[in-house]
Amino acid sequence: MSGNSNSISKIAVYILLGLVFGGILGESLGWLFGYIGTLMNAGGEDNVVRNFFVKAWELKLGYSENGKPMLVDLYMLQFNCGITFRLNIISIVGVAVALYMMKWSRNR
């Protein structure tokens, strides 16, 4: 049973790393294509190619109606709870590459 738990945690780590590196790469490409768009007068910084890489789908969990994180008040202790997932095209590609690397990096 411990082998199954180990493989699930390994998959979770690879997915998380793929999301992070893919998000960073997507933002970098978005900046680069925005800069190129201003140089070429091709829609300025807000051009179609840049938006393809930067535009993200957001999933917000733990947020109230006014857009603020949920406040948990325990009299002596207060904290905000909320998490936002932002996915763009390159972060999804990053997950696919990370899982492919995980598949081929197994000990043989």
Contacts in CASP RR format, 6 or more apart in sequence:
PFRMAT RR
TARGET T0000
AUTHOR 0000-0000-0000
METHOD contacts of the structure
MODEL  1
MSGNSNSISKIAVYILLGLVFGGILGESLGWLFGYIGTLMNAGGEDNVVR
NFFVKAWELKLGYSENGKPMLVDLYMLQFNCGITFRLNIISIVGVAVALY
MMKWSRNR
10 102 0 8 1.000
11 99 0 8 1.000
11 102 0 8 1.000
14 98 0 8 1.000
14 99 0 8 1.000
14 101 0 8 1.000
14 102 0 8 1.000
15 95 0 8 1.000
15 98 0 8 1.000
15 99 0 8 1.000
17 98 0 8 1.000
18 91 0 8 1.000
18 94 0 8 1.000
18 95 0 8 1.000
18 97 0 8 1.000
18 98 0 8 1.000
19 87 0 8 1.000
19 91 0 8 1.000
19 94 0 8 1.000
19 95 0 8 1.000
21 94 0 8 1.000
21 98 0 8 1.000
22 88 0 8 1.000
22 90 0 8 1.000
22 91 0 8 1.000
22 93 0 8 1.000
22 94 0 8 1.000
22 95 0 8 1.000
23 88 0 8 1.000
23 90 0 8 1.000
23 91 0 8 1.000
23 94 0 8 1.000
25 90 0 8 1.000
25 94 0 8 1.000
26 53 0 8 1.000
26 54 0 8 1.000
26 88 0 8 1.000
26 89 0 8 1.000
26 90 0 8 1.000
26 91 0 8 1.000
27 54 0 8 1.000
27 88 0 8 1.000
29 53 0 8 1.000
29 90 0 8 1.000
30 50 0 8 1.000
30 53 0 8 1.000
30 54 0 8 1.000
33 47 0 8 1.000
33 49 0 8 1.000
33 50 0 8 1.000
33 53 0 8 1.000
34 44 0 8 1.000
34 45 0 8 1.000
34 46 0 8 1.000
34 47 0 8 1.000
34 49 0 8 1.000
34 50 0 8 1.000
35 45 0 8 1.000
36 42 0 8 1.000
37 43 0 8 1.000
37 44 0 8 1.000
37 45 0 8 1.000
37 47 0 8 1.000
37 49 0 8 1.000
37 50 0 8 1.000
38 44 0 8 1.000
38 45 0 8 1.000
52 89 0 8 1.000
53 88 0 8 1.000
53 89 0 8 1.000
53 90 0 8 1.000
54 88 0 8 1.000
55 88 0 8 1.000
56 86 0 8 1.000
56 87 0 8 1.000
56 88 0 8 1.000
57 86 0 8 1.000
57 87 0 8 1.000
57 88 0 8 1.000
58 84 0 8 1.000
58 85 0 8 1.000
58 86 0 8 1.000
59 84 0 8 1.000
59 85 0 8 1.000
59 87 0 8 1.000
60 67 0 8 1.000
60 82 0 8 1.000
60 83 0 8 1.000
60 84 0 8 1.000
60 85 0 8 1.000
61 82 0 8 1.000
61 83 0 8 1.000
61 84 0 8 1.000
61 85 0 8 1.000
62 69 0 8 1.000
62 70 0 8 1.000
62 81 0 8 1.000
62 82 0 8 1.000
62 83 0 8 1.000
63 69 0 8 1.000
63 70 0 8 1.000
63 82 0 8 1.000
63 84 0 8 1.000
64 70 0 8 1.000
68 80 0 8 1.000
69 80 0 8 1.000
69 81 0 8 1.000
69 82 0 8 1.000
70 80 0 8 1.000
70 81 0 8 1.000
70 82 0 8 1.000
71 78 0 8 1.000
71 79 0 8 1.000
71 80 0 8 1.000
71 81 0 8 1.000
72 78 0 8 1.000
72 79 0 8 1.000
72 80 0 8 1.000
72 81 0 8 1.000
END
